[in-house]
Amino acid sequence: MPSSILVTGATGRLGQLVTRRLIYSGDRVRVLTRRPDEAKRLFSGAVDIAQGDFGDRSSLMTALNGVERVFLLSPISANLGAHQTALIDAAVDAGVRHIVKISGSTWTIEHSDRSTAGAQHRKVEAHLAARGLSHAIIRPNAWMQVSLAPVIAAALAGRDLPGRYAGAAVSFININDIADVAARVLHSGLNVSEPLVLTGAKAFTTSDIAGLVSAILRRPVGIDTQAVAVSPGHDDAFAAQAVREFGALIAEGLAAPVTDTVERMLGRRPVSLRHVLEQALMPSKRNAETG
Ligand SMILES: NC(=O)c1ccc[n+]([C@@H]2O[C@H](COP(=O)([O-])OP(=O)(O)OC[C@H]3O[C@@H](n4cnc5c(N)ncnc54)[C@H](OP(=O)(O)O)[C@@H]3O)[C@@H](O)[C@H]2O)c1
């Protein structure tokens, strides 16, 4: 029986992918957004649109009316903790049965004394547990499509790749793998006691990535240690500070460990970094995928 699922963050990078998967599975989906026109553009008539804001409780109560499960995502900001705990409280009051939360990378939460974003996510995780609602927490590692955007931009422009993280390796995760796991957990309503820590199958240094890019583009590719890498979507002061803290933690090798969670949850290997780079760097591959 299709359930009624409220997706928050549905107009953003990950939420869009999760929403499309739920629609495809036949779930009844409602999206919470401050921008109904954007939701209409993205999903046409396939979802119910609830105009609202995490900061406006009455809009949350209206959006949650009749909802069984919630996908909880909000951007890195000083309000993340307050916004997400407000949504959880409203969900409990509205009789929601299950919440799937996109949390921070596990190393930001385990080192939340040095990560302001990790501290906010940690607070929300604790609140979710304290409210006693069935839930699942997803802690994805650094996303390929966000973390590697500056690398891909440099490669496409014919420049050397920005040197980052003091040569430390990262087991980047593909955003589509995160969406697949989230949709699976939402669709099934699985109550998961331990956080789902999602990583890619292997950790890569910038030097490993330069080797892959070089093989794909068939030209030498170097590393520019002076280049400043600007990741998309981190434009306010809080987010910029959070990203600087991520860089320091990653440079200690904390984002390198690999888990088998994607394989356990989906019965297949995580999408490889090489595949993502090929799609981004080779127009023929891109067209073949989208055509
Ligand atoms: N990138 C990574 O490597 C990484 C790793 C681990 C965890 N994460 C986590 O992933 C999350 C970011 O995901 P993303 O990049 O997919 O987000 P995003 O693209 O920045 O999208 C943000 C979404 O939040 C909604 N939103 C923002 N403020 C809102 C408000 N006041 N009320 C209602 N909705 C609001 C926006 O909807 P409207 O504008 O339509 O209202 C939009 O759909 C963060 O929590 C971050 O910690 C990211």
The ligand as a Gaussian input file, in Angstrom:
#p B3LYP/6-31G(d) Opt

LIG

0 1
 N       27.667000      17.676000       0.566000
 C       28.213000      16.765000       1.365000
 O       29.345000      16.259000       1.119000
 C       27.447000      16.313000       2.589000
 C       27.981000      15.264000       3.385000
 C       27.254000      14.841000       4.500000
 C       26.041000      15.438000       4.832000
 N       25.562000      16.460000       4.054000
 C       24.299000      17.114000       4.476000
 O       23.410000      17.292000       3.385000
 C       22.568000      18.421000       3.653000
 C       22.537000      19.331000       2.422000
 O       21.878000      18.643000       1.376000
 P       21.764000      19.291000      -0.094000
 O       23.134000      19.705000      -0.536000
 O       20.984000      18.338000      -0.939000
 O       20.913000      20.592000       0.239000
 P       20.603000      21.825000      -0.754000
 O       20.814000      21.425000      -2.177000
 O       21.339000      23.014000      -0.217000
 O       19.041000      22.027000      -0.568000
 C       18.512000      22.634000       0.563000
 C       17.015000      22.330000       0.624000
 O       16.530000      22.779000       1.909000
 C       15.338000      23.523000       1.713000
 N       15.281000      24.577000       2.730000
 C       16.255000      25.440000       3.076000
 N       15.842000      26.257000       4.044000
 C       14.547000      25.919000       4.314000
 C       13.566000      26.426000       5.201000
 N       13.835000      27.449000       6.034000
 N       12.353000      25.831000       5.204000
 C       12.061000      24.811000       4.363000
 N       12.967000      24.291000       3.488000
 C       14.191000      24.844000       3.464000
 C       15.423000      24.106000       0.323000
 O       14.074000      24.214000      -0.167000
 P       13.397000      25.548000      -0.765000
 O       14.490000      26.521000      -1.099000
 O       12.651000      25.062000      -1.964000
 O       12.495000      26.010000       0.333000
 C       16.195000      23.021000      -0.445000
 O       15.304000      22.077000      -0.976000
 C       23.153000      19.144000       4.876000
 O       22.377000      18.845000       6.023000
 C       24.543000      18.543000       4.992000
 O       25.046000      18.533000       6.315000
 C       26.222000      16.898000       2.947000

